[in-house]
Amino acid sequence: MSEKILVTLHNGIKRISFNNPSRRNAVDSETIRAFDEAIEQSARDETRVVIVTGVGDSFCAGAELQSINPSEMAKRDVTTMIRDDVNPGIRAMRELPKPIIARVHGHAGGLGCNYALAADIIIASEKAFFGELFVRIGLMPDGGGTYFLPRLIGYHRAFEMMALGDPIPARQAFEIGIVNRVVSAEELDSVVDALAARLAEGPALAIAKVKAGLNFSLQTDLAGALEFEAVNQDDCFRSEDFKEGVTAFLQKRKAVFTGR
């Protein structure tokens, strides 16, 4: 694991932090692959919730431009590089059957913005900014930006953000539907930690099915979504967590879910 990615796991809550604060947590190929590995490992270990964030004042400022030589990059197979390095991590985030919280406390730009968009919940500090900055250096977005953003805010706003490359503050991002909540910098950790703890204590199978169902619904029609619900609800009905949930409801106590 690269030192540019820090990973901790405690009580089922995994924290994955971009660790390049002197460069606003900009990422190079090594960091991107290490991030991919950390997300993929979360599907196999005791993780129940993932928090993605950054060390220092920024979330992730996108690609590490100081490591890029434009003339040399023009000669490389960029398509293969994006397919092999960037795309696996984005897919892993969406396919992970566990919730991911993006804790955005500062700049989330370029690929960093799209890492946040690939999460399931985005909690932002009032000091945060979100920007599809690719056009500023003559690029189009990658990392799933063209998929996630128009589904959140519509085509016209997404085009404006991507074609102009202007970052928007957290409050505006909340108002147009990019983030779930905006809190003060002082409240950010307590809000994120409480949310992570609540999700970690929830019925893991049901939450996984919620995530899978929402992802599937973006690719299908009403009939397909209804069929997905019918098939997958059967799995939930057969789970130990369902039995515990009903029992706790009847006994008027808090359910203690085990993820089974």
Residue pairs with C-beta under 8 A, 6 or more apart in sequence:
1 7
1 34
1 37
1 38
2 30
2 31
2 33
2 34
3 19
4 18
4 19
4 20
4 27
4 28
4 30
4 31
4 34
5 16
5 17
5 18
5 19
5 31
5 34
5 35
5 38
6 15
6 16
6 17
6 19
6 55
7 14
7 15
7 16
7 17
7 38
8 14
8 15
9 15
9 45
9 46
9 47
11 197
11 200
12 46
12 47
12 48
12 49
12 200
13 47
13 48
13 49
13 50
13 51
13 196
13 197
13 200
14 38
14 42
14 45
14 47
14 49
14 50
14 51
15 50
15 51
15 53
16 35
16 38
16 39
16 50
16 51
16 52
16 53
17 52
17 53
17 54
17 55
18 25
18 27
18 31
18 35
18 53
18 54
18 55
18 59
18 60
18 112
19 25
19 54
19 55
20 26
20 27
20 31
20 55
20 64
21 54
21 55
21 56
21 57
21 58
22 56
23 61
23 64
23 66
24 56
24 57
24 58
24 60
24 61
24 106
24 107
24 109
25 54
25 55
25 56
25 58
25 59
25 60
25 61
25 112
26 60
26 61
26 62
26 63
26 64
26 65
26 66
26 112
27 35
27 60
27 62
27 63
27 64
27 111
27 112
28 63
28 64
28 67
29 81
29 85
31 64
32 85
32 86
32 89
32 111
33 85
35 89
35 115
36 85
36 88
36 89
36 92
39 50
39 89
39 92
39 93
39 96
39 100
40 88
40 92
41 47
42 50
42 96
42 98
43 92
43 95
43 96
43 97
43 98
47 98
48 98
48 199
48 200
48 204
48 259
49 98
49 99
49 100
49 101
49 196
49 199
49 200
50 96
50 98
50 99
50 100
50 101
51 100
51 101
51 103
51 192
51 196
52 100
52 101
52 102
52 103
52 115
52 116
52 119
53 59
53 102
53 103
53 104
53 105
54 60
54 105
54 106
54 112
56 106
57 105
57 106
57 107
58 105
58 106
58 107
58 108
58 112
59 102
59 103
59 104
59 105
59 106
59 107
59 108
59 112
59 116
59 128
60 107
60 108
60 109
60 111
60 112
60 115
60 116
61 107
61 108
61 109
61 110
61 112
62 109
62 110
62 111
62 112
62 113
62 133
62 134
63 110
63 111
65 137
82 142
86 111
86 142
86 143
87 143
89 115
90 114
90 115
90 118
90 143
90 144
93 100
93 115
93 118
93 119
94 118
94 215
96 211
97 208
97 211
97 212
98 204
98 207
98 208
98 211
99 120
99 121
99 199
99 207
99 211
100 118
100 119
100 120
100 121
101 119
101 120
101 121
101 122
101 123
101 192
101 195
101 196
101 199
102 108
102 115
102 116
102 119
102 121
102 122
102 123
103 123
103 188
103 189
103 192
104 116
104 122
104 123
104 124
104 125
104 128
104 130
104 170
104 179
105 124
105 125
105 127
105 128
105 185
105 188
106 125
106 127
106 128
106 129
107 128
107 129
107 131
107 167
108 115
108 116
108 128
108 129
108 130
108 131
109 129
109 130
109 131
109 133
109 167
110 131
110 132
110 133
110 134
110 141
110 143
111 142
111 143
113 130
113 131
113 132
113 133
113 145
114 132
114 141
114 142
114 143
114 144
114 145
114 148
115 143
116 122
116 130
117 144
117 145
117 148
117 149
117 152
117 178
118 143
118 144
118 148
120 211
121 180
121 195
122 178
122 179
122 180
123 179
123 180
123 181
123 183
123 188
123 191
123 192
123 195
124 130
124 170
124 173
124 174
124 179
124 181
124 182
124 183
125 170
125 182
125 183
125 184
125 185
125 188
126 169
126 170
126 171
126 182
126 183
126 184
126 185
127 170
127 185
128 169
128 170
128 173
128 179
128 182
129 167
129 168
129 169
129 170
130 167
130 168
130 170
130 173
130 178
130 179
131 161
131 165
131 166
131 167
131 168
132 141
132 145
132 149
132 161
132 162
132 165
133 165
133 167
134 140
134 141
134 142
134 145
134 162
134 165
135 162
135 163
135 164
135 165
136 165
140 146
140 162
141 149
141 162
145 162
146 158
146 162
149 158
149 161
149 162
149 178
150 158
151 218
152 158
152 176
152 177
152 178
153 161
153 176
153 177
153 178
157 176
161 168
168 176
170 179
170 182
171 182
173 179
173 182
174 180
174 181
174 182
181 191
183 191
199 207
201 257
202 257
203 236
203 239
203 241
203 242
203 245
203 255
203 257
203 259
204 241
204 257
204 259
205 235
205 236
205 239
205 241
205 259
205 260
206 236
206 239
206 241
206 242
209 232
209 233
209 235
209 236
212 228
212 232
213 225
213 228
213 229
213 232
216 224
216 225
216 228
217 224
217 225
217 228
220 228
236 242
239 260
240 258
240 260
241 255
241 257
241 258
241 259
241 260
244 255
244 256
244 257
244 258
245 255
245 257
247 255
248 254
248 255
248 256
249 255
